[in-house]
């Protein structure tokens, strides 16, 4: 193990100060304040790896580090361990669990867990703790939705049964994200004093400033290479300044700052499903409203030809090059690059001629000579809303509007806040961004039964065939089987589905790359395709990061 | 008599607190910010209606507004400010923790702007019409019209980002226990936020002091002193300082509210983990218990400042104290 020395915390700091194994910044105790370690890197003797890693990638959970409230919903929970986890290819592997089975009816998950695992307070981790964690999370009003759980019951010390109220194949994601908490040490202030069985232990958390964690010597998995991790919570400019000053070994940066050069660091672009796309209202405007009286439907975008033509006309590679400075990829659906993605749903590049043909076939023509198409007295014109404080979405909307105009479709752009967008989103196209490792999101975006439920299926998309595929995927007991249905919902063999060649419910535009400045010596392995949320998700594989100099 | 004075003050304070609480709560109710949406954020496609109901229950949002206000007020009377929805911790603890961080900042800025502002004001008044006076006035007018966050950004860009002299974040160096931070390190991190607040706070004190000093310099007793041959520093020290100090002190104590408002902005820019930053978060994310708690706390803080100002006023200027006493039977 690199530089593995069993030291007390104080000694770690001393070693970091005097021993030359130095990234920590020289002297915690003496002069210089924050930006200390600028000159230190050259002093690192070849072959000796640092014991401390500093990260400016966010990762603060203001409500505390309590998994039952949602901590760890992406990225590593660090302090706790999960039953399962996703590896770099997003395949599911055992972690705390030694295996699990789903009953025929999909209602019961029987999970066996490792024997002999202890929490960092020395108490053993048993099936009771697992059952407690799931039961607590199900009742807690936090950021992880475990409401489908009826009850969790410990059958014996190493077996736990998770009983659901209805089949839900995506429940496996709860086994992946929910860190196990100790029943005996879990209470209201747990989030500030987390006790778990994960690779790291909380050393201190200065709210709004920094989080310091140290290696858990009793961790059952492989010991991480770094003794100590220091997360600093700065904004984008602060992250970059810290990287420049050599204060951090990894820093998250927005695309606009990625053009900067930072000596000793390389730019790492991690693929993501952090997507951006235009939501189309799917229903015609029949004067209907939702429960809050907000209008539903749009007579232009309810026309399939319009939605498909827009999808074909947009040059997504140009959006990536122009708006994202090349740091992204064209998007075809909401789940690009994930194991349940259907590659056939992709369209090859932009094809404005085909788009024009689709519109002509669909009955759209410029009857009054104003260069904007009409059909049955409806003019092909609508507004696209985007969140006003998001320059990327604004840029995408502007560029997309320019690409659509030559077809004879007139787009007006309007920036707004989410509070303003919400009442309009059933009747006006909106630039949204999603992206998750949880298939539930796809279900929620397209299932007709969820039309108008909060931000779910805001366009009132409705297709019986898609509904049935989504339902079958949700009800499947085998993950491969589920994935097959998830793929079919995107595009099946008959050409049905919610993507461009089917109903084209959205015009998905791009997937962002998540950008990081990473020390040339730091090997972060091959990171997962990241979900929405730029920064902390890169820690998913943090336990296997290595120093490579 | 003093008891009556105290009771009067306490009554006014109680009324003030009630008013602030009601106004604050009403504003939050009218705000378009949905606390649950703000809390859920990007999880919005994975949090179902049932889970939202659980969240609403935990936040206590499942009751109608009036009931919620009643419950909140009832708990307040028992000394419980409630639980912050953002931080999932008792409001009182959140405020205490953040206010300690803000206190150093506020105290430094308050002292600096008071002393500098007073000095510059006197200087400008004594040198009235001279280039010095004009320079000081120009400086004060510029700063008085400069928004705090803009000054903060300017300083941050210049000294932290471009020159790299000062840190870009936090109250102590990253990576160490704040308790181990040396005094120098603390000052180093405090420097820019305090400078911002002082710079912006100087202007009103300077201008008021100058006006006041000019008036006193025109007064009969100064003319008389001048006629007796007193001039220069002696005149300033014996005739001017104490007379100008009174309004300046009152102003200085009254400026606590503006100072706090400025701190909210400066802390946000400098990533300084004080009460100001929490206030912004509480507002943006609809954390009603925390925002109400902070509002009440700041009311107390400002009220205490003003009361202190009155007390000090009475000490510095004995006429005021006797007036008060004389006015009350």
Interface residues (C-beta under 8 A of the other chain):
Chain A: X13 X24 X25 X28 X29 X30 X31 X32 X33 X34 X35 X36 X52 X54 X62 X63 X64 X66 X69 X70 X73 X139 X140 X141 X142 X143 X145 X147 X189 X191 X192 X204 X206 X207 X208 X209 X210 X212 X230 X232 X233 X234 X235 X237 X238 X241 X242 X244 X245 X247 X417 X418 X419 X420 X422 X434 X436 X438 X440 X441 X444 X445 X453 X454 X455 X456 X532 X533
Chain B: X32 X33 X34 X37 X39 X40 X42 X43 X44 X45 X46 X47 X48 X49 X50 X51 X52 X54 X55 X56 X57 X58 X59 X86 X87 X88 X89 X97 X156 X160 X161 X164 X166 X167 X168 X169 X170 X171 X172 X173 X174 X175 X176 X177 X178 X180 X182 X184 X185 X188 X189 X271 X273 X277 X281
